């Protein structure tokens, strides 16, 4: 396996059903003179999993025989949920987390304030109904909100678009 | 593995960085280009990064104090998440401050081992909240102000500040919505919630004027296209703040002239009485057990 394939197998510590590559946070894997340089980007500024992610990448590459590994961080351009792959979105839905829709498009001028419910067509990952409502804007991790399905009545998590 | 220490049994020493303070948090800017833009005074840049970093750090700490005290579990999660986002912004900004300063101080050193006179945050963030209405008013004003600031800072000539700001914009947009929605819900709610939300706005307004007065460091760096002159934020702030107050039937609580305050003394290291209590709590463990490992 080459280094990029190895990194591609590492699971996200907080969303273990998808890989770091599917989450879209692996920006580059480069091999220079025997050293592997992996560039990743955080989802949120305060993402507490970054230390684990760096460690997991080093361990996986170490096990695959890559001795010298450097994990770098880039901040710009900022991560967006649009970078989650289609496979990643399918796996999130299969695990009961409604995947994000398209990230909001930034228009010219000040960022509009949302005082009502954010317009979103989030489909229930359990029964497929489109009739769902937001219960709480923040969930178990920074990237998720809590919703409820009006059809099957079950609550579920939704990954917020950013 | 020895079990002399209970934590030894729990901790995989290969990755103890994920545990608690002082156990080897690595530089959160690891590998990011640390170049500084030409013609920028490094000491000014360090001070500016401390200003924005300390605003986030102290606001984050105040939010953390609400955990276990919020009215509902959902709000507990929201406040913890917002606090975490701001703590992340603070880590990046303090690390950048340490690099610009060039005295070998890292984020932990700057957060945990500075005295009150070295903190550069505005007074707004150190205020203790009397109740949940005070909290959401303060969080809303802070988020409206910071979002306008970060959105402009994303165009900074310092690529690091630009990157940190662009990331923060996405986060603070959600914080602002959350706090503004609560202000409207309470302001336009029951007689009691309206009374308490009004009182919170009245108490907060005198702190807002100074947010738009530029410190000499901000002026110099703004002239170099590195920082944002807070005076430029006023129009954007007023527009959003007015919308929240009007929608929440809170417009009558505006105090007008009181809002034309002087520059914020916090930017020069002068703080309110509440600040000593914040630092005592925030820094206690780091100062008692420097570099302690759990």
Interface residues (C-beta under 8 A of the other chain):
Chain A: X39 X42 X44 X45 X46 X47 X48 X50 X51 X52 X54 X55 X59 X70 X71 X72 X73 X74 X75 X76 X77 X78 X79 X80 X110 X111 X113 X114 X115 X118 X135 X136 X137 X138 X139 X140 X141 X142 X146 X160 X162
Chain B: X14 X15 X17 X18 X25 X26 X28 X29 X30 X31 X32 X74 X77 X78 X80 X81 X82 X84 X85 X86 X87 X88 X89 X91 X92 X147 X148 X151 X159 X160 X162 X163 X164 X166 X167 X168 X169 X170 X171 X173 X174 X176 X177 X178 X180 X181 X184 X236 X239 X240 X243 X244 X247
